[in-house]
Amino acid sequence: VHWTKEENYMFRLSAFREPLRSWLRDNPHAIAPPPFRQRVLRWLEEELPDLSVSRERSRLPWGIPVPGDSTQTIYVWVDALVNYLSVVGYPETHGEWWPAAHHVVGKDILKFHGVYWPALLLAAGLDPPERILVHSHWTVRGQKMSKSLGNTVEPSACIRRYTLDGFRYFLLRQGVPERDGDYYEEKVVKLVNSELADALGGLLNRSTAPSINPSNTYPRFSESCFPKLPAHGGTKATGRASAEDYELLASVASLPLQVAGYFEGFQIYKALECIALRVRQTNSFFQRHAPWKLDRRDPAEQLWLDTVVHVTLECLRIYGTLLQPVVPHAADKLLSRLAVGPEERGLSGLTFLPRYDGKPCPFEGRQLGPDTGLLFHRLERSQQHPTETSGS
């Protein structure tokens, strides 16, 4: 370590300890998830040292000069943070974007974004950003990524290996913001095969197969087969649906609001966990009623078969719509197979199984879209992992 002494411009960070605490107290969701907000509050329990915001230009000639002082260069982090404002047109046109901005940052730079940046903004008479969303890091088989270890992961190789949708799904499904996630190939293959290829893709293939749905339409729902439960809390209705079936309907009906809440809270992995659970429930529903065993020659059996398929397709429509931000290509393929038009794929106002509530279903009787094959092809384990070597 070489110690040196120089004159710099200082920012009186110490004067903003209480304003920062008030900001976090008045805006409990400003830094999320909560453990990172608590970390910043712990920093603010102690005195804040003033911050050096410049360096001598003789040893840092490449940065932005301090206005009016050619001997000093602006500290790179001050320069970098101000880009958040300059990119949205500060000081003339930033009001359209600021302070409604949401920052997504790694936990290693939380102090810069959760302490220094809000203090600089307050000093300039500006509000801090609306939210700072913080994520943790990825390890590889329990080890920190390192060029010297040769275990750094090359994203483009992962995309070629797992597809863009598959790799994105893995990262968002396994990425818990509050703690580091661990990456290894077997984990990706197992998750993607289980939840995308088998559970979701398999359900779509089975419920649209010609042997189950020879007319290739969105079949009709029978209220006599699946009557609405009494409003006074009865647990049994006259029909063919079981208690488990009613539990499925309730859980899928509540899913859009649940997923929206998790997305808003930067808990995407929880949203995907809920969707994956409902997909498993729907597979159990389909398997439990085995529509391939029903006799189409019997009108009552045909009604129930159509109802089972209708409910299944309605579940798939909800899952495909909710998964659009995460696996857009697979979601588009699923929704196109169900003949859900582009204007019918919005997340706001998404409703499930309107026929159960006695309302018309715009999809009922509609011809399904073309069969474009498997929704997601199963991944095979490879001998080589998509990582860089130390010499790359």
N, C-alpha and C positions, 0 to 999 in steps of 0.2 A: 504494500500500500504506500502510495506517495502522497503525503499530505501537502496541500497548497492553500494559499490564502489570497483572496481577491475581493474586489469591491463589485457588488451586484445591486441591482434594483430589487427591493423586497416588497412583497404583497402582505399587508397586515392581516394574515389569516386568523390570528388570535382574536380579532375583533368580531369574527363571524361564528364563533362557537354557539352562542345563544340563538342567533337567527337560524342557524342550521338545525338546531334542536327543535325550534318552533316549527320550522318547515316540515320536519318529519313527524312531529306530533300532530300537526294539522292535516297532514296528507299521509295517512297510514299505509297507503298502497303505492307511495312514490318509489320505493325500492322494493323489489320482489325477486324471489320469494322471501318470506319473513325472516329466515335466518340471516340473510345478508343485510336487511334493515337493522336487525339487532346488532350486527357487527359494527355498522357505522355508528349506531348510538353508543356502543361501548367506546369507540374511538373518541366520541364527543364528550365522554365523561371526564376525559383528561384535557389538560391545557393543550391548545393547538399552537405549535411553533409557527412563526412567520415563514413565508415561502419565498425562496429566491426565484425570481422570474426572469433573470437574464444571466448571461455568461460573457466573459471577456471575449471580444471579437478576435483578439490575437490568437486564441486557441480554438475558436469556433467560428470560422469565417463564412461557413456555407449557409447559416440560418438567416432569418429575417432580422435586419438591423432594428434596434430600438429607435423609434422616431426622435430625431433631435440629438441623438448621441451615437456617433459612428464608432465608438469604442466598445459598444455592448451589442450582443445578439440576444433576441428573445428566446427564452427557455423553450425547448422543443415541445414540451407537453402543453404549455400555454398556447403556442402556435397551433398544435394539433386540435385541442379542444375548441378553439375559436372557429375551426372549420365547420363545426355543427351549425353555427349561425351563418357564416358566410355562404354556405352552400344553399341556404334557403333565402338568400337575398338581403341579409342584414347590411346596412341599416334601413334600406328603403322598403323592401317588400317581404320581410320575414314574418310579418304578423299573420299571414295566412297559414303558416306552419308552426309558429312558435307562440306559446310554449306547449302546443299539443304534441310535440315530438316524443317518441318512445326510443330510448337507447337500448341496444342489446349488447352487453359487454361480458367479458370473461372475469372471473372472480379475482384474478391477479391484478386487474387494473381498477378494482372497485374504489380504492381511496381517491384516485384521480377523478373518477366520475361521481362518487358519492359525497366527497368532501371538497376537493379543490374547485371542481367545475361549478357546483351550485354556489359556492362562496364568491367566485369571480363574477357569476351572473348577478347575484344579489348586489355586489359592489357596483355593478354597472346599471343598477336599477331595473334589471330584467328578472323575470320569474325563472326558476329552474325548470328543466323538462318535466313533462307530465308524469313520465314513468321511466325508471331505470330497471331493466330486466337483466338479471345476472345469471350466468350459467357457470358450471364447473368444467372440468377438463376430462379428456379421455386418456386412459392408460391402455397398454397392450399386454395382455396376459399378466396383469398386475404390476407392470413396470412402466415407469415414465418413458414416453417416447424420446429417443435419443439417436442422433446420427451415429455416434460411436458404437451403440448397441446394434445398429442396423435394423431397428424395429419401427421406424417411422412409417406411417400408413400413407400411401399415395391415393388421394380421393379419386382421381380419374381412373386408376386401375380398379378401384372398388366399384365405380359406376359401370365399367365394362364387365366386371365379374358378376355383380348382383343386380344390375340395371339401376337406373336413376331412382325409380320408385322404390325398389327393394332396399337400396342403401339409405334413402331418406327415411323410409319407414323404420328401419332398424335404429337409426340415430335418434329419431324422435320418440320411438317406443321405449328405448332403453336409456335415453339421456335424461337423468334426473338432475334438475338444476342444482339442488342442494348438495350433491355429492358427485365425485368423479365416477364416470362410467368406464367399464372395461370392455375392450374390443378384442375379439379373436374370431377367426373365420368360422369355426364350427358353430359359434353362437349365432352368427348372422344367418347361416344356412338353416339352422334348426328353427329359428324364429320366423323367417320369411316363408319357409316351406309350410310350417304349421299354420300360421295365421293368414297368409295371403293366398298361397297356392292351394292348400288343402281345405281349410275351413271356409274362407270366403269364396274362392274360385270353385271349389267343389260344390258348394251350396248353389251357386249360380248355374253350374252345368247340370246338376241333378234336377233342379226345379224348372229348367227350360228345355230339358231333353224331349225329343219327339215322342218317346214312349210314355212320358208323363203328360206332356202338353202337345198333342199332335196338331192342334189348330194353330199353334205358335201365336197365341194371344194372351193378353192379360185377363185371366178368367174372372168370372163373376163371383161375388161374395154372397153367401146365403145367410141371412139373418136368422133363419130357423135352425140352421146347423150351429151357428155361433152367436146366440142371442146375447144382448147386452145384460150384464148383471144388474139386479134390482138396485136402485139408488139408495135404498135404506140399508144396504150392507149385506144383502144375502150372499151366500157363498156358493149357491148351486142354481144353475139355470137349466131349463129344459133344452137340451141340444146334445151335440156330440163332443163339444169342447170340454176339456178337463180343467181342474184347478191350476195345473201347471201352465196350461195354455193361456189362461187369464193372467197369470203372473208374467208371462212373456209379453203380452199386449201392454200391460202396465209399465213394464221396464223399458220397452222400446218407445212408448209414447213419451216417457220422461227423458229419453236420451238426448234429444236436441238441446234442451235447456241445460242439461248436465254438462254436455260437451262444450257448449258455449261458455259456461262458467269456468271450466278448466282451461280453455283456450285463453280467456281473458286474464286468468291468474297465472299464465305462463307455466301451467302444469300440463303440457301437451301429452306427456307420457300417461297421465291419469285418464285423459280423454280417450286415448287409444286403448288403454286397458279396459275401459268401460265398453267400447265398441267391440273389442275382441270377445269379451264375455257374452255380449248379446248375440254375436255371431254363433258362438258355441250353443247358446240357448236355442237359437233358431234351427241349428242343425239337429238338436235333440228333438225339437218339435216335429221336424220333417221326418226324422227317423222313427219317432214314436207312432206316427199315424200312417207311415208306409203307403203313400198314395199308389205306388206301383202294384200293391196287392188288391186295390179296390176294383170292383167289377163295374166297368163303364156301362154295361147293359142295364144295370139297375139305376133308375133315375135318382133315387135317394143317395146311392153311392157316388154317382156322378156329381151331385150337388156338393157333397162333402169333399170330394177330390178337388173340385174347382176352388172350394173355400180354403183348403189347406195350401194350395198353390198360390192363391191370391194373397193370403197372409204372408207367405214366404217371400213373394215378390215385393210386397209392401215393406217388409223388413229390409230386404236388399236395397230397395230404393232409398231408405233412410240411411243405411250404412254408406252407400255410394256417395250420397250427397254430403254427408259429414266428413268423408275421407278425402274430398276434393283438395283441400289445402295440403294434404300430406302425400297422397299418391295420385296426382292429377291424371296421369295417363291411364292407370288401371281404373280409376273412378269414372273417367269418361267412357272407357270401354264397357264397364258394367251398366252405366246409365243408358248408353246407346243401345245396348242389348235389350233393355227394358223399355225402349222407345220413349225415354224421358227427354223432352226437348231442351235446348239450351236455356230457354226462358223459364223452364220448370225446375231448375237446379239450384235456386237460391237457398241460402241458409236461413234467411229471415222468413218467418211465416211458414216454416216447414211443418206439415201436419202428417200424422200417421193414421192409416186405416180409417178414412172418413166414413166408410160404409158401416162400420161398427156403431157409429153414432147417428146412423140414419141419414147421413149426408151423401151427396153424389160423389163418386170417385171419377176424376177425369181420365183415368187410365183404363178403367174397366171396359173390356171388349176391344181394346186397342190392339192392333197387330204389333207384335214384338219386332225389335230391330233384327238385322241379320246376325247370324251366328258367326263370330269371327274367331272361334277357337278358344283355347284355354285363356282364362283371365290372366293367370300368372304361371309361367312355367316353373316347375320345381328346379331348385338349384342342386347341383351335384358337388360334393366335396372335391376340392382340388388338392394336389400335392404342394403347390406353391401358393403362398399367401401374397396378397396384393400390397406388399410393403417395399420400401426402398432399401437398398443396401447402403452401407456407410460410404461407399465409393460413388454413389449416384449423384 
